[in-house]
Amino acid sequence: MNIRKKILTRCGALLTAVLVLAPTALAAEAEIPYIPQTVPAAQLAPADQRGQEDWQLLLVNPWHTVPEGYEIKLATLSNGLQVDERIYDDLDDMLSDCREAGLNPIVCSAYRTEATQTRLYRNKVARVRASGVPEDRVEAEAARWVAKPGTSEHQTGLALDIVAAGYQILDEEQEDTAEQKWLMENSWKYGFILRYPSEKSDITGIGYEPWHYRYVGKAAAADIYRTGVCLEEYLSQEGPEAELAPAQTIRQAAPASGSMETAPQGAAAI
Ligand SMILES: [Zn+2]
């Protein structure tokens, strides 16, 4: 797969096409102190071959796992959650501006270790099984809502779940909150996209999540927002060799009635 080379080229081109920069946030008022922290070597060993330029467009989905040995440095938010330190400033800008608009966004889930993702996934499998879903569909249904370990963007530190303080439930009604409306309209200005739009589940393999945002950089986010594509579609435009695995294996599962999860304590979905 030559997608990395393509992305490198694409990145260079897009850097000249940045459309809108976020308003400058006041660092002094930042509510998320910057505390760089390196992931223990035991979890993230040797450096990946991946170039520094394409990290923003790293594709992690049911068919593309987190690269072995993927290495990141983490910054810690005020609530203890962590993100890739390279997205910290833009995230801070976005949240600060959202608050200045009179809203109250809460990051309820961010970077996860493989162990955490494994625990969340196993919990979800247990809940799906308990809901009565036939055994041969349990894992597929669970994976629509909590990514299998190794396939979650949360393991990259580039994704986070954001909810409204007044409605901290991860279900479709989250989209009706003023916070989500603001984020959906403005997040691209800060380099973030709503990663799992409602009409793209066939391609992403993940159900609609009006709370999961992914950092892709400002140029790509502007492009993706303007054209209404999802990340898989955006990357597939890089060339025919970009692989998009068929999504029907995921879509076979019927929506689970018990897919709703509450946000506090980082008990988020994908
Ligand atoms: Zn998420």
Residues whose N, C-alpha, C, O or C-beta is under 5 A from the ligand:
A	BS01	ZN	L160 D161 H212 A269 I270
